[in-house]
């Protein structure tokens, strides 16, 4: 036998024999023609092919630093759900980040389901609908003085043209006030 057996290599790297068999099946090990394991070449290949975040003791030098924005997003998500948030500069644990990720995926699924059920509509569609309704309401108010002025003038005993002019002036002033209000759709 040129190299190590599965048991010997498992002891060499500190993993179970089952983990070595999985690595062998996934072609992360270098084998000699007799089926034994080339330890040095296999160590190198495993180091290249294995995700450092999935190892028991990931080497600190191989892990990429997490952007501050990502850490802040994790904190925001955890805070929204009422979960413990690490102190600023205290560092987010992998478990906290994974929990935040699962919470976000659950929220995304809930939103997708609400869309499918018709409980949610797209923002652009809602904005268009609100704009159309507001325009129809404004047009109705602009046309109202012409319809109501003659009736009101008859009740009050004043000239219809003067009544219409006064109503139009006050309705337009009121509509100008309403136009200043800008809804926030965030």
Phi, psi and omega in degrees: 000127184281320185243211183262154173280173179299318180296316181295317181292323177300316178293323180299317184261353178077033178239170177281162178296325177298320178295323179292320179295321177295318179296323179294317179295323180278005179060038175264002179244150176259125183249147171280165180303331180278001177095353179282165188262129174279103189298310184297313181292324179292322177300316180295313181295317179298320180296323180285325188263347184267133177289119184300331182288347182259004178270160182293315179236081183295136177292130183300329182289338183269343181280137179280145177292145181271130179299145182300325179297322179293319178296319178296321179295320177299314179299318179298316181296315179297318180297318179301327182269001179076023180264165181295135180244133180295152178296153179301127182081356181281343179089138178265134179280162178298321180297319178295317179295319179294320177298315179299319179298316180294322177297315179298319179295321178295319178297318180297318178296321180297317180295317179299319179294319178297323176296315180298324180283349181086013179279339179239148175235164180290147182300316181299321179293318179296318178298317180296319180294315179297317180298316180296316180296319179295319179295318178298320179295316179298315180298321179296319179291322179295325181275345184298315182303323180295325180279323188267341186300315182296318180295316180292321179297320179294319180294322184267348180072039178240171181289131183299322182294319179294319179298315181297318180297317180294316180297315180299319179299312183287323178295316179296321178297318179294319178295325176297320176298316181293329181291337179289333180287121181249116178290146179252112184262025178278000000 
